[in-house]
Amino acid sequence: MNNQKIEAQKGEPILTALRRNGIKVPTLCRMEDFTPTGACRMCVVEVAGKDDLVPSCSFPVTEAMKITTHSPRVIKARKMIVELLLSNHPDDCLYCIRNNSCELQNLAAELNVRERRISGAKSLAHLDQSSPGIVRDPGKCILCGRCVRLCDEVQDVATLDFIKRGEATAIGTAMGKELNFSNCIHCGQCILVCPTGALHEKTNFDVVQEALNNPDLTVAVQYSPSISVSLCNEMEVRTGKDLTGVLNSALRKMGFNRVYNSAFAVDMLAYEQAAELEKRLEEGHLPLITSDCPGWVKYMEQSHDDLIPYMSTCKSPQQMLGTLIKQHLKEQEEINRESVFSVAIMPCTAKKFEAQRPQMMHKGVSDVDAVLTTREIAKLIHLYGIDIHNIHAQATDEPFNARSSAAKLAAASGGIGEGVLRAFSHRTTGKELRPLKQTKLRSAKSRKEVEVSVGERTLSVVAVSGLKAAREVLDEVRAGDLKVDLLEIMACPGGCLSGGGQPLLVDAKDQKARVKTIHNFDEKESMRAAHQNTQMVRFFEECLGEPMGEKAQQLLHTTYSQRDVLK
C-alpha cells in the first residue's frame, strides 16, 4: 500500500485493510455492517495489473497485491465523480439544512472542487412535505441508495426504492405517492444515513417561536430522557455528559414558562404497564407488546394488524405527559387548555407523527402542540444566543420533576423491559427485583432475551430494536415457537438514543458512550425503580387513582386500528 507493506486478511475488502492501517478513503454509498455495492465509485484505488480502478469497499484483498490509494489518476477520478454529482445539484448550500454537515459538501472541500466545470439541467423534482416529520427533497438526492437499503434491510418497511431508468433514475415511493400516503413509519432513520439534504426533519421553529412570543400563552415543554445525553454532540460538550440541569436553564432563558422531564412519565408508563402485565397474566392474553415507540406502532398497524389485541394500550411517555400537563394546569393553576401550548423535545421524527394522531387529541386539539428533535432544539439554543457552558443548572418544575434511574434506562433498547420488571416485582410480591440489573437486556444485540423469577412466576422478556428483527420475533410468536410474556419493540436500532431526530454523523464510539452514560445512571442513583418515585406514586393516588383504574384508563391509555397503506 503506497509502497509500504501492510498485513491483511485474505478475502477482506481492501477498504477494511486500509482503514485499519490509518488510510482514509472517501465513500458515499457505503454503510457499516451492510454488504458493499461499490455503486458510487468514490472509494476507487489503483491495483497493479488492473487496467481499471477498482472499488476498495467491495474488491477483495489477495496476496502480494500492490495498491495506490491517492495517485493523480485516483484523485482525478474521485474529483470527477463529485463534479458530476454537483453538475445538477441545487446551489443553495447557504440555506440548506445540512450546510456544514453535508458529506457531499465535505468531499467537494476535501478534493478542492471550487468551481463548476460541468453544467447540467437542475432537477425540478417536487418537494415532498406531506409527512408530519420528514421532508423529501429529491433535487438533492445523489442516488447513493443508503435510504433504500436501510429502510428495506433494517427497518423492513421498504418505503423507498429506485424507480425509472437511465438518466431519469430516481428514488421514490410506491406509485410515486407522497410520504404521508405511503407505508413510511416516519422513524427518520433514512435522515441519519442520507449524505445530503435530500431527507431532513420538518421543523416546527416558526410555530414554537410564535408561541414563545405570545404573552397570552403558557408555553410548557417536556424533553425525553435521551435528549440530555445526546445533545452533547450538538453543543461541543464531551460525549457522555448529562446536560439535564443546563438544559432546564436554557429552556427557561428561551421563554418556556414550564419545564418538565418526560422521565417522570416513563416512570408512570412502567408503573401502569406493570399493572397491565399483571392483568394479562391473569387472563392468559400474552404477550404484552409495548407501545411507547410511535414508529413501531404505525408499522404494527399497517403490517401486523392481527397482533393489535396484544399491544399495550398505554400511551407513550410523550403523550401521557402531554395529556397531564394541560389537565394539571387547568385544574391546579386554573389555566384554560386553549391557553396552554405544549412542546415536546424528542429523539424521534415519528413523535411528530404521533402528536397529530386523532387518538392523541382533546376536542380536536392535540395534547402535544409541537415536537422538536434533538437537532432542532440545539439550533434553537444557538438561535437564542445561549451559551450552555456559562449557565447554572436548574431543576425541572413540579409536579413532574422526579424520576428514577429506570426512567433513564428507557432511552436504550431493553430499558423499558427492565423498568416494567422492577415495577412488576414490587407490585406482585412487595419485594424488589433480584437482581435489579438485567445484564442480558443491556447488550448491543438487536434481539435480547431474559427469563426472570418474580415470586412464584418465571417471566420471559424479549427486547428487539430495528423492525426487521421485530418481524422475525413476531413470526415466531405467531407460529407458537416463542413463548414470551413481555415483548419490547423499538423501531430504531439501539432504541431512542439512535432515534431519527438525534445528531447526525455520530460514530459508533460516541453511540456507545451515550449508552454507557445511561447505564451508569442506574449504577449510581438510589431511586432505581418507578415505584420508588414517591412523587409519581403520590400523583397517582391524588389525581389518577389505581393503575389501570377508570381515570388512569381515560388519561393514560389509547387505541389502535388497522391502516391500509400503499406497499
QUIRA-V938595 format. One line per field, one symbol per residue. burial: + if it has 16 or more other ideal C-beta (glycine too) atoms within 10 Angstrom, else -. Layout:
# QUIRA-V938595
burial = ???
This chain:
# QUIRA-V938595
burial = +------+----++++++----+-+++++++----+-+-++++++++-----+++++++-+---+-+++----+--+++-+++-++--+------+++--+++++-++--+-+--------------+-++++++++++++++++++++++--++++-++----------++++--+-++-+++++++++++++++++++++++---+--++----+++++++++++++++++++---++-+++-+++++++++-+++++++++++++++++++++++-++----+++++++++++++++++++--+--++++++++++++++++++++-----+----++++++++++++++++-+--+-----++++++++++++++++----+-+--+--+-++-++-+++++++++++++++++++++++++++----+---++-+++---+-+++-+-+----+++++++++-+++-++--+----+-+++++++++++++++++++++-+----+-+++-+++-++----+++++++--++-++--++--++---++-++++-+----+--
